Amino acid sequence: MLILTRKVGQAIVIGEDIEIKILEIDDGQIKLGITAPKNISVLRKELMEVKDENVKAATVNKEALSKLENFIKKR
């Protein structure tokens, strides 16, 4: 992990076309401005984690579904 210290108005560049700029620091929060090509997704990590959990929750266990189907048919 690379750790950098930046001040308001300063930026870092990733590769040739991604720039992260410090816009504001206030009361323990940092506002970042991110410039990146449209084909690059920029997401908050917690949203990616929620998405992964939602995908897991929506995945159907075929064996369990089959057992449920057989249970319903027997009634």
N, C-alpha and C positions, 0 to 999 in steps of 0.2 A: 504494500500500500504506500502510495506517495502522499505525504502530508505537506501542504503548502499553507503559508500565511499570506493573506491578501487583505487589502484595504478597500473601502468603497471606491468604486470607479475602476479598480484593477480587474484583470481578467486572466483566465488561463485558456490555452488552446489545446484541443485534443485532435490529433491528426492534422489535416490541412483545412478542415471545414467545420469544426465544431468549436464554438467559443462559449465559455461560461464566465459571465461578468457579475461581480458583486454590485448590486444596486443599492442596497440599504442594510444597515445593521441597527436593530432597535430592540431593546429589552429582551435580549436572548434569542431573537429571531433574525434570520438572514434572508433577504430577498435576492434571488438569483435570476439573471436573465440568460437564457440559453438560445444561441443561434446555431441551427443545424439544418442540413438539407431536409426537404420534405420526406424523403424516403427513409429517414432515420426516426424511429419511434423514441419519444422522450416521455417517460412515465415515472410517476412517483413509485418507489419500491413497494410501499404498502398496498398500492392498487394491484400490482402484479401478484403479490401474495394472495390477495382476496380472489383475484381471477383464478389462480391455480386451485384454491380451495373450492371455488364454485364449479370448476371443471371436474374435480374429484367427486363432489357431491352429486353432480348430474350424470356421472358415469353409472351405467346400469350393470349390476352384477347379474349376468345371464343365468347362472346357476340358481341364485336366489329367486329370480323372476320366474324361472321354470317351476321351482318348488311352490311358489305362491299360486301360480296358474293351476298346477295339479291340485292343490289344496282347495281352491275355489271350485274346480270342476267336481270334486268329490262331494261337495255339500249340496 
